């Protein structure tokens, strides 16, 4: 193999990019000590994958990067590229020239490349090992290498010879394969532990999943009930709020009416105040007239008293020529009487005027008092209305806050419902993953698929009752689940190295299928038929004895395990090559009277084609009864029959009282 060029950038003493071209012939590097000749060999070893720093004459791998001088700073990386001529196809790659590059950074990172494409160190080692060169090959002989070869022990020389012969790469591949096998064995051990743990946790997880589904249903119902209650409360609060708003509008109208009446009363009060103010001068004048008349009356009284006194004195004899003339006094008295009559008429008139003024004043005062009373009533009504409005405003605010809190609660419940649905979806996904893992890793657990299918059917039935699905849709779902379970059972049989599964999967000539797949059972008699058939339900039905021999030969040749076989057609020996190894005459025993409610097992099973004979032989003499008491009487009266209850309790003449099946068939 011919090396064409070697390019060094920042490797040891080669700070600048240096390219060495190797022409055909003898190529050598000549120079004084310390010029870097050995660095070229170190570069060749380093670019081909050398990982030992001591082999490169350094303390650590970062020492291969240019460390700097007094006039030049250190570099951050070292890069070496080696170009190899591959015209002869020595290297397993479709290129005539192969360039191998290696770059090391001062922070510890490194990169490898082949023809400019990034690769791994393992890729470079595999590429070079097939050609006989590499970092550990004998083609690179450094200082002290010859002395090591000459002084080597026989075992070391054997290693050198094997390295030169190309055995080393195969040894490394063997060691790598052994390490992978050990790792695979450890993984298989852990897988077995995980399978055991998952198998142990499957039952509790299934129950927990069922409880979780029920809890989810209950939570959904609870949330729906709460939502309905909140919606009812919201509707009631909304109607109450509308009623309060209507009451508030009515009160506002009443307040407006009262305020209008208050304004009218105030206007009337002002008018009355103005009328009272206008009547004040008349009242004052009437009072002055009354006081003046009172003074005149007093004067008249005094004058009358004086006149009476004088009249009394006139009745006595008086000396002549004493006092005034009587005629004059009579005239004065007459004048006084006229004046008195005038004053009395004026007094009567003044009294009438005063009475009228007093009546007007009293009327005005009563109207003012009535107006003040109405004003006070209006003020009290306005205060009451304001208080009522304040209470209504508080009630409205409280109702609004309650509505807002209710809406917030509804939003929170919706978020909680969304979170619960997400958690339920995640739980279903996790359970489905665990279920898939358990189904894939299950080995040797007979009837697990049937138990899972029976639980699924029960769950489907419960959901059908709960949701009120149509009968035909439920029947279709159950049929689909049944066929899916059979497909899964066949797939699982193929995966777990089961003899029956191997026969069914290999499509051996003359194989009809499993006994359970060839018959149809009336609803309600599944457990009884499964108990009556026993292990024969899992046997493989074949057409003839020759087909049975071919099936057994296939099992022995392929080392596919054990399987029970049942010959479907009529056989000379009578019957069944299966777990029981015996045969039964088809038909029903004579002389057996069935009690009320009991039925022959062959009457509740329907088989097609050649499987009808084998089903009659397997179920010959089997009677399905309702309970243990009827089975006991039947066995006692006719000992040649086998009684099976619908709860899968089987009473055979040789083993009466066998318990019910704990595992669904």
Secondary structure by P-SEA (a helix, b strand, c coil): ccccbbbbccccccccbbbbbbcccbbbbbbcccccaaaaaaaaaaaacccccccccccccccccccccccbbbbcbbbbbbbbbcccccccccccbbbbbbbbcccbbbbbbcccccccaaaaaaaaaaaccccccccccccaaaaaaaaccaaaaaaaaaaaacaaaaaaaaaaaaaaaaaaaaaaaaaaaaaaaaaaaaaaaaaaaaaaaaaaaaaaaaaaaaaaaaaaaaaaaaaaaaaaaaaaaaaaaaaaaaaaaaaaaaaaaaaaaaaaaaaaaaaaaaaaaaaaaaaaaaaaaaaaaaaaaaaaaaaccccccccccaaaaaaaaaaaaaaaaaaaaaaaaaaaaaaaaaaaaaaaaaaaaaaaaaaaaaaaaaaaaaaaaaaaaaaaaaaaaaaaaaaaaaaaaaaaaaaaaaaaaaaaaaaaaaaaaaaaacccccaaaaaaaaaaaaaaaaaaaaacccaaaaaaaaaaaaaaaaaaaaaaaaaaccaaaaaaaaccccccccccccccccccaaaaaaaaacccccbbbbccaaaaaaaaaaaaaacccbbbbbbcccccccccccccccccccccccccccccccccccccccccccaaaaaaaaaccccccccaaaaaaaaaacccbbbbccccccccccccccccccccc
